[in-house]
Amino acid sequence: MTDAGYHMSAEEFRLQGKRLIDWIADYHEKRVVDLPVLSRAEPGLIQNELPERAPERGEPFEAMMQDVDEILLPGITHWQSPNFYAYFPANVSYPSILGELLSAGLGVQGMLWSTSPACTELETRVLDWIAELLGLPEGFRSSGDGGGVIQDSASSAALTALLAARERATGYQSNERGLADHPGLVAYASTQTHSSVEKDARVIGIGRSNLRAIDVDESFAMRPDLLEQQILEDLAAGSTPFFACATVGTTSSNAMDPLREIGRICRKHGIWLHVDAAMSGTAAICPEFRFIHDGVELADSYAFNPHKWMFTNFDCDCFFVADRAALIRTLSILPEYLRNRATEAGAVIDYRDWHVPLGRRFRALKLWFVLRHYGAEGLRYHIRRHVAWAQAFASWIAADECFELAAPAPLNLVCFRLRASDARNEELLERINQGGKMMLSHTKLDGRYTLRFCVGQTHTEERHVQEAWRIILDEAKAVFSFE
């Protein structure tokens, strides 16, 4: 076989690419709504259908797509279903998919400005657009001392913030000599903060025991008085408080930490404040929801995920810093093979200095496509509808004597439970999810098993939310009928 025989031809690529686009469009338009939302696959089912060894000879694309339909789809939980209300949204859109396709087609490695200037400069411009759309402080824009960068996830954004905070607190010495000379570094988060911050604390070397978990109030938001009390206790013990994470929309209940009070405390004690707005930050595109950002100008860094509620497929986290110099000083390494005139002249941004990986994809393309397709007006339209439907659902829960709200519902997440035992609530969730028509997830609030209903998928309409309520009522009746 000739060398060319082992490559897919351009003609074959065109043919199969068009078929694949049709498959994706049909999946979203026709198929996903009727598929069981939660995969019913048992452990090992998919692996048992796949050969143990890679094929010796190449196979036709049609055979691959047949296996997608027959082997993989039964193992897919359909996050893009309009009836997916679990965890958080992961709402892709057609323009985002096309942007991802273009990124893959260009195959850019954007580690340096010089390796593809458009990759860097588009990202800088788009992140400035985002900062303006969310009403973030001027200091988070590239025109000043700060700026934004696309990370893969909010977990990586928090890790990057922790690293920069650690270096600032140690006079940029811990990168050089380790933490032996700085054993008392202490970080702070609430008991409701995302678990990734605990993992990040382990990764940067301060240890899990040096991440203080601050208790929350009745709305599950961090208590600033307890934060300051813990800081003072740590200072008295000779420790060095250096980092705090405040959350705008906690994963469990969408609680809003009081940024202004937390920020004032952090400024007073010289602590780096990172704000994690992973899902809820998107809401701030609507001016009436910008109350969630009150006090964000006191933060050193901020992150939110367009890949959750802003119609941009995974992965895409927007991470902003008020002082990019601290970030670059923490993460910059310049081996000889990366040296180039533009970098050495200091005239460009090299985003490889803004996060842990060296390599980086052209993620800004899909975000650019989304912003240009929807515009701010279109994004606000969809966000407002999602919030309105979630608020309607919360009102139905509050009005039904069988249910109760388990937490405030400021935006698009409603936490609720049957007025019954944890076992009954767990049974209700199991019945809903196994029915296949919709999917919820759970958490524990005040030690009680709680169901979560999150509205935010691209194709969800009001009728889907109404049907979800009908299913929940029917399954609740079934649960109580066994008593």
C-alpha positions as CSV (number, residue, x, y, z in Angstrom):
1,M,0.0,0.0,0.0
2,T,1.3,3.5,-0.8
3,D,1.8,6.1,1.9
4,A,-1.3,7.9,0.7
5,G,-3.3,4.7,1.1
6,Y,-3.0,4.9,4.9
7,H,-4.5,8.5,5.0
8,M,-8.1,9.5,4.7
9,S,-8.4,11.4,1.5
10,A,-9.8,14.9,1.4
11,E,-12.8,13.6,-0.6
12,E,-13.5,10.9,2.0
13,F,-13.1,13.5,4.8
14,R,-15.6,15.8,3.1
15,L,-18.1,12.9,2.6
16,Q,-17.8,11.5,6.1
17,G,-17.6,14.9,7.7
18,K,-20.9,15.9,6.2
19,R,-22.4,12.7,7.4
20,L,-21.0,13.3,10.9
21,I,-22.5,16.8,11.1
22,D,-25.8,15.3,10.0
23,W,-25.5,12.7,12.8
24,I,-24.8,15.4,15.4
25,A,-27.6,17.6,14.2
26,D,-30.1,14.7,14.2
27,Y,-28.9,13.7,17.7
28,H,-29.7,17.2,19.1
29,E,-32.8,17.8,17.0
30,K,-34.5,14.4,17.1
31,R,-32.9,11.7,19.1
32,V,-31.6,12.9,22.4
33,V,-35.1,13.9,23.8
34,D,-36.3,10.3,23.5
35,L,-33.2,8.5,24.8
36,P,-32.9,7.5,28.5
37,V,-31.2,10.4,30.1
38,L,-29.2,8.3,32.6
39,S,-27.2,5.5,31.0
40,R,-28.4,2.1,32.0
41,A,-25.1,0.4,31.3
42,E,-23.7,-1.9,34.0
43,P,-19.9,-1.8,34.7
44,G,-17.9,-3.4,32.0
45,L,-20.7,-3.5,29.4
46,I,-19.0,-1.2,26.9
47,Q,-15.5,-2.8,27.4
48,N,-17.0,-6.2,26.8
49,E,-18.3,-5.1,23.4
50,L,-14.9,-3.7,22.3
51,P,-12.0,-5.8,20.9
52,E,-9.1,-6.4,23.3
53,R,-6.6,-5.3,20.7
54,A,-6.4,-2.5,18.2
55,P,-7.2,-3.4,14.6
56,E,-4.3,-4.5,12.5
57,R,-5.9,-3.2,9.3
58,G,-7.8,0.1,9.0
59,E,-11.6,0.0,9.0
60,P,-14.2,2.0,7.1
61,F,-15.7,5.1,8.8
62,E,-19.2,3.6,8.5
63,A,-18.1,0.7,10.7
64,M,-16.9,3.2,13.3
65,M,-20.2,5.1,13.3
66,Q,-22.1,1.8,13.5
67,D,-20.2,1.0,16.7
68,V,-21.0,4.5,18.0
69,D,-24.7,3.8,17.7
70,E,-24.7,0.2,18.9
71,I,-21.9,0.1,21.5
72,L,-21.2,3.7,22.7
73,L,-24.7,5.3,22.9
74,P,-26.0,2.8,25.4
75,G,-23.1,4.0,27.7
76,I,-23.8,7.7,27.3
77,T,-25.6,9.7,29.9
78,H,-27.2,12.4,27.8
79,W,-26.0,15.8,29.3
80,Q,-27.5,17.5,26.2
81,S,-31.0,16.2,26.8
82,P,-33.6,18.9,27.5
83,N,-34.6,16.8,30.5
84,F,-31.1,16.8,32.1
85,Y,-31.4,18.7,35.4
86,A,-28.6,17.0,37.3
87,Y,-25.3,18.4,38.6
88,F,-24.9,21.6,36.6
89,P,-25.6,22.5,32.9
90,A,-23.0,21.5,30.3
91,N,-24.9,23.1,27.5
92,V,-23.2,23.0,24.1
93,S,-24.5,24.8,21.0
94,Y,-24.1,24.4,17.3
95,P,-21.8,27.5,17.0
96,S,-19.6,26.2,19.8
97,I,-19.3,22.7,18.1
98,L,-18.3,24.4,14.8
99,G,-15.7,26.5,16.6
100,E,-14.3,23.3,18.2
101,L,-14.3,21.7,14.8
102,L,-12.4,24.6,13.3
103,S,-9.9,24.5,16.2
104,A,-9.3,20.8,15.5
105,G,-8.9,21.5,11.8
106,L,-6.4,24.2,12.2
107,G,-4.5,22.1,14.8
108,V,-2.8,25.2,16.4
109,Q,-0.5,24.8,19.4
110,G,-0.8,28.2,21.0
111,M,1.8,28.0,23.7
112,L,3.5,31.2,22.6
113,W,2.3,34.3,20.7
114,S,4.9,33.5,18.0
115,T,3.5,29.9,17.5
116,S,0.2,31.5,16.3
117,P,-0.4,35.2,16.9
118,A,-4.1,34.9,16.2
119,C,-4.6,32.3,18.9
120,T,-3.2,34.6,21.6
121,E,-4.7,37.9,20.4
122,L,-8.2,36.6,19.8
123,E,-8.1,35.1,23.3
124,T,-7.1,38.4,24.8
125,R,-9.8,40.3,23.0
126,V,-12.5,37.7,23.8
127,L,-11.6,37.6,27.5
128,D,-11.9,41.4,27.6
129,W,-15.3,41.1,26.0
130,I,-16.3,38.6,28.7
131,A,-15.1,40.9,31.5
132,E,-17.2,43.7,30.1
133,L,-20.3,41.4,29.6
134,L,-20.1,40.3,33.2
135,G,-19.5,43.7,34.6
136,L,-16.2,42.7,36.1
137,P,-13.8,45.4,37.3
138,E,-11.5,47.3,34.8
139,G,-8.5,45.8,36.6
140,F,-9.4,42.3,35.2
141,R,-8.9,43.5,31.6
142,S,-5.8,43.4,29.5
143,S,-5.6,47.2,29.2
144,G,-4.5,47.4,32.8
145,D,-2.3,45.3,35.1
146,G,-4.6,42.3,34.9
147,G,-6.2,40.2,32.2
148,G,-7.8,37.0,31.4
149,V,-6.9,33.5,30.1
150,I,-8.8,30.4,29.1
151,Q,-8.1,27.5,31.4
152,D,-9.5,24.0,31.0
153,S,-11.6,24.1,34.2
154,A,-12.3,26.0,37.4
155,S,-10.2,23.4,39.2
156,S,-7.2,24.4,37.2
157,A,-8.0,28.1,37.7
158,A,-8.1,27.7,41.5
159,L,-4.8,25.7,41.3
160,T,-3.2,28.5,39.3
161,A,-4.5,31.1,41.8
162,L,-3.2,29.1,44.7
163,L,0.3,28.8,43.2
164,A,0.5,32.6,42.5
165,A,-0.8,33.3,46.1
166,R,1.8,30.9,47.5
167,E,4.6,32.6,45.7
168,R,3.5,36.1,46.6
169,A,3.3,35.1,50.3
170,T,6.8,33.6,50.3
171,G,8.5,36.4,48.3
172,Y,8.6,34.0,45.3
173,Q,11.0,31.7,47.2
174,S,9.0,28.5,47.4
175,N,9.4,27.8,43.7
176,E,13.1,28.0,44.3
177,R,13.6,26.3,47.6
178,G,10.4,24.4,48.3
179,L,8.2,24.9,51.4
180,A,10.7,23.9,54.0
181,D,11.3,27.5,55.0
182,H,7.5,28.3,54.9
183,P,5.8,25.5,56.9
184,G,2.9,27.6,58.2
185,L,1.0,28.5,55.0
186,V,-2.7,28.4,55.6
187,A,-5.6,28.7,53.1
188,Y,-9.3,29.2,53.7
189,A,-12.6,28.0,52.1
190,S,-16.1,27.3,53.3
191,T,-17.5,23.9,54.1
192,Q,-19.4,24.3,50.8
193,T,-16.5,25.1,48.6
194,H,-15.9,22.8,45.6
195,S,-13.8,19.8,46.5
196,S,-11.2,20.8,43.8
197,V,-9.8,23.4,46.2
198,E,-8.9,20.7,48.6
199,K,-7.2,18.7,45.9
200,D,-5.4,21.8,44.7
201,A,-4.1,22.4,48.3
202,R,-2.6,19.0,48.2
203,V,-1.0,19.6,44.8
204,I,0.7,22.8,45.7
205,G,2.2,21.2,48.8
206,I,0.6,22.9,51.8
207,G,-1.3,19.8,52.8
208,R,-5.0,19.2,53.4
209,S,-4.7,20.0,57.1
210,N,-3.7,23.6,56.2
211,L,-6.9,24.3,54.3
212,R,-9.3,25.6,56.9
213,A,-13.0,24.9,56.3
214,I,-15.0,27.9,57.5
215,D,-18.6,27.2,58.6
216,V,-21.6,28.6,56.8
217,D,-24.8,30.4,57.7
218,E,-28.4,29.3,57.3
219,S,-28.2,30.0,53.5
220,F,-25.0,27.9,53.2
221,A,-22.8,31.0,52.5
222,M,-19.4,31.4,54.2
223,R,-19.6,33.4,57.5
224,P,-17.1,36.3,57.4
225,D,-17.0,36.6,61.1
226,L,-15.8,33.0,61.5
227,L,-13.3,33.5,58.6
228,E,-11.7,36.4,60.4
229,Q,-11.7,34.6,63.8
230,Q,-9.8,31.7,62.2
231,I,-7.3,34.0,60.5
232,L,-6.6,35.7,63.9
233,E,-6.2,32.3,65.5
234,D,-3.7,31.2,62.8
235,L,-1.7,34.4,63.1
236,A,-1.5,34.0,66.8
237,A,-0.2,30.5,66.3
238,G,2.6,31.8,64.0
239,S,1.0,30.6,60.7
240,T,0.9,32.6,57.5
241,P,-2.6,33.0,56.0
242,F,-2.1,33.5,52.3
243,F,-5.2,32.4,50.3
244,A,-9.0,32.4,50.5
245,C,-11.6,31.1,48.1
246,A,-15.1,32.6,48.0
247,T,-17.8,31.0,45.9
248,V,-20.4,32.6,43.8
249,G,-22.9,29.8,43.5
250,T,-21.8,26.7,45.4
251,T,-22.1,23.3,43.8
252,S,-24.5,21.9,46.4
253,S,-27.0,24.7,46.7
254,N,-25.9,27.8,44.7
255,A,-25.1,29.7,47.8
256,M,-23.5,33.1,47.4
257,D,-20.6,33.9,49.7
258,P,-20.6,37.6,50.8
259,L,-17.7,38.8,48.6
260,R,-17.5,42.3,50.0
261,E,-17.1,41.3,53.6
262,I,-14.7,38.5,52.7
263,G,-12.7,40.8,50.4
264,R,-12.4,43.4,53.1
265,I,-11.0,40.8,55.5
266,C,-8.6,39.5,52.9
267,R,-7.3,43.0,52.1
268,K,-6.8,43.7,55.8
269,H,-4.6,40.6,56.2
270,G,-2.9,40.6,52.8
271,I,-4.6,37.4,51.7
272,W,-5.1,36.5,48.0
273,L,-8.8,36.3,47.4
274,H,-10.0,34.0,44.6
275,V,-13.6,34.0,43.5
276,D,-15.0,30.7,42.1
277,A,-18.2,31.5,40.0
278,A,-18.0,28.3,38.0
279,M,-21.6,28.1,36.9
280,S,-23.4,31.1,38.3
281,G,-21.0,33.7,36.8
282,T,-22.8,33.4,33.5
283,A,-25.9,35.0,35.1
284,A,-24.0,38.3,35.5
285,I,-24.4,38.8,31.7
286,C,-27.9,40.0,32.8
287,P,-27.6,43.3,34.8
288,E,-30.3,42.3,37.2
289,F,-28.3,39.4,38.4
290,R,-25.0,41.2,39.0
291,F,-25.8,41.4,42.7
292,I,-23.9,38.1,42.8
293,H,-20.7,40.0,42.1
294,D,-21.0,42.7,44.8
295,G,-17.5,43.2,46.1
296,V,-15.7,41.3,43.3
297,E,-13.4,44.3,42.8
298,L,-11.7,43.2,46.0
299,A,-10.7,39.9,44.5
300,D,-7.2,39.0,43.2
301,S,-8.6,36.4,40.8
302,Y,-11.9,35.3,39.4
303,A,-13.0,32.3,37.4
304,F,-16.2,31.0,35.7
305,N,-17.0,28.3,33.2
306,P,-18.7,29.1,29.9
307,H,-18.7,25.3,29.4
308,K,-21.4,25.1,32.1
309,W,-24.1,27.6,31.3
310,M,-22.9,29.7,28.4
311,F,-23.5,27.3,25.4
312,T,-19.7,26.6,25.0
313,N,-18.7,22.9,25.0
314,F,-16.2,21.6,27.5
315,D,-13.5,22.6,28.2
316,C,-13.5,26.4,28.7
317,D,-12.9,28.3,31.9
318,C,-12.3,32.0,31.9
319,F,-9.8,33.0,34.6
320,F,-9.0,36.6,35.4
321,V,-6.3,38.2,37.5
322,A,-5.9,41.7,38.8
323,D,-2.1,41.5,38.7
324,R,-0.8,39.4,35.8
325,A,2.8,40.0,36.9
326,A,2.4,37.8,40.0
327,L,1.0,35.0,37.8
328,I,3.7,35.3,35.2
329,R,6.5,35.5,37.8
330,T,5.1,32.3,39.4
331,L,4.8,30.2,36.3
332,S,7.2,31.5,33.7
333,I,10.1,29.3,32.6
334,L,12.0,30.1,29.4
335,P,14.2,27.3,28.0
336,E,16.3,28.0,25.0
337,Y,14.0,26.1,22.6
338,L,11.2,28.6,23.4
339,R,13.2,31.8,23.0
340,N,12.0,34.2,20.3
341,R,12.3,37.9,19.5
342,A,8.7,38.8,20.4
343,T,8.8,37.2,23.8
344,E,12.2,38.7,24.6
345,A,11.0,42.2,23.5
346,G,8.2,42.0,26.1
347,A,5.7,43.1,23.4
348,V,3.4,40.1,23.5
349,I,1.4,37.8,25.9
350,D,2.6,34.2,26.1
351,Y,-0.2,32.4,27.7
352,R,1.9,29.4,28.6
353,D,3.0,31.6,31.5
354,W,-0.6,31.9,32.8
355,H,-1.3,28.3,33.7
356,V,0.4,24.9,34.4
357,P,0.5,23.3,30.9
358,L,2.9,24.4,28.2
359,G,0.7,23.3,25.3
360,R,-2.7,24.9,24.7
361,R,-5.5,24.5,22.2
362,F,-7.2,27.3,20.3
363,R,-10.2,27.4,22.7
364,A,-11.0,31.0,22.1
365,L,-12.5,30.1,18.7
366,K,-15.5,28.3,20.1
367,L,-16.1,31.1,22.7
368,W,-15.8,33.7,19.9
369,F,-18.3,31.8,17.7
370,V,-20.7,31.6,20.6
371,L,-20.5,35.3,21.4
372,R,-20.8,36.3,17.8
373,H,-23.7,34.0,17.1
374,Y,-25.9,34.8,20.2
375,G,-24.7,38.3,21.0
376,A,-25.2,39.6,24.5
377,E,-28.9,40.0,23.8
378,G,-29.3,36.3,22.9
379,L,-27.4,35.1,25.9
380,R,-29.5,37.2,28.2
381,Y,-32.7,35.9,26.6
382,H,-31.8,32.3,27.4
383,I,-30.3,33.0,30.9
384,R,-33.5,34.8,31.9
385,R,-35.7,32.0,30.7
386,H,-33.7,29.4,32.6
387,V,-33.9,31.4,35.8
388,A,-37.6,32.1,35.3
389,W,-38.4,28.4,34.9
390,A,-36.3,27.4,37.9
391,Q,-38.1,30.0,40.0
392,A,-41.5,28.7,38.8
393,F,-40.4,25.2,39.8
394,A,-39.3,26.5,43.2
395,S,-42.8,28.1,43.7
396,W,-44.4,24.7,42.9
397,I,-42.3,23.0,45.5
398,A,-43.1,25.7,48.1
399,A,-46.8,25.4,47.4
400,D,-46.9,21.6,47.7
401,E,-47.4,20.2,51.2
402,C,-45.4,17.0,50.3
403,F,-42.2,18.9,49.6
404,E,-40.0,21.6,51.0
405,L,-37.3,23.9,49.8
406,A,-33.9,22.9,51.3
407,A,-32.1,26.1,50.5
408,P,-32.7,29.5,48.9
409,A,-32.9,29.5,45.1
410,P,-31.4,32.7,43.8
411,L,-30.9,31.6,40.2
412,N,-31.4,28.4,38.3
413,L,-30.8,25.7,40.9
414,V,-33.6,24.5,43.2
415,C,-32.7,22.2,46.2
416,F,-35.7,20.4,47.6
417,R,-36.8,17.2,49.4
418,L,-39.9,15.3,50.3
419,R,-41.1,16.0,53.8
420,A,-40.0,12.4,54.6
421,S,-36.9,10.4,55.6
422,D,-33.6,10.4,53.7
423,A,-34.4,6.9,52.6
424,R,-37.7,8.1,51.0
425,N,-35.9,10.9,49.2
426,E,-33.2,8.6,48.0
427,E,-35.9,6.3,46.7
428,L,-37.6,9.1,44.9
429,L,-34.3,10.1,43.1
430,E,-33.7,6.5,42.1
431,R,-37.2,6.1,40.7
432,I,-36.9,9.4,38.7
433,N,-33.6,8.5,37.2
434,Q,-34.3,4.9,36.4
435,G,-37.5,6.0,34.7
436,G,-35.3,7.4,31.9
437,K,-37.4,10.5,31.2
438,M,-35.3,12.9,33.2
439,M,-32.3,13.1,35.5
440,L,-31.7,14.8,38.8
441,S,-28.7,14.6,41.2
442,H,-28.5,15.0,45.0
443,T,-26.4,16.5,47.8
444,K,-26.6,16.7,51.5
445,L,-27.5,20.0,53.2
446,D,-27.5,20.2,57.0
447,G,-26.9,16.4,56.9
448,R,-30.2,15.8,55.0
449,Y,-30.5,14.0,51.7
450,T,-31.5,16.7,49.2
451,L,-32.5,16.6,45.5
452,R,-31.1,19.2,43.1
453,F,-33.0,20.5,40.0
454,C,-30.8,22.7,37.8
455,V,-32.3,24.3,34.7
456,G,-29.8,25.3,32.0
457,Q,-29.7,23.0,29.0
458,T,-29.7,24.5,25.5
459,H,-32.8,22.8,24.3
460,T,-34.8,22.9,27.5
461,E,-38.2,24.6,27.2
462,E,-40.9,25.5,29.6
463,R,-42.9,22.4,28.7
464,H,-40.0,20.2,29.7
465,V,-39.9,21.8,33.2
466,Q,-43.6,21.3,33.5
467,E,-43.3,17.7,32.5
468,A,-40.5,17.2,34.9
469,W,-42.7,18.4,37.8
470,R,-45.5,16.0,36.7
471,I,-43.0,13.1,36.8
472,I,-41.7,14.1,40.2
473,L,-45.3,14.3,41.6
474,D,-46.1,10.9,40.1
475,E,-43.0,9.2,41.5
476,A,-43.5,10.9,44.9
477,K,-47.0,9.4,45.0
478,A,-45.5,6.0,44.2
479,V,-42.9,6.4,47.0
480,F,-45.6,7.2,49.6
481,S,-47.9,4.4,48.4
482,F,-45.5,1.9,49.8
483,E,-45.7,3.2,53.3
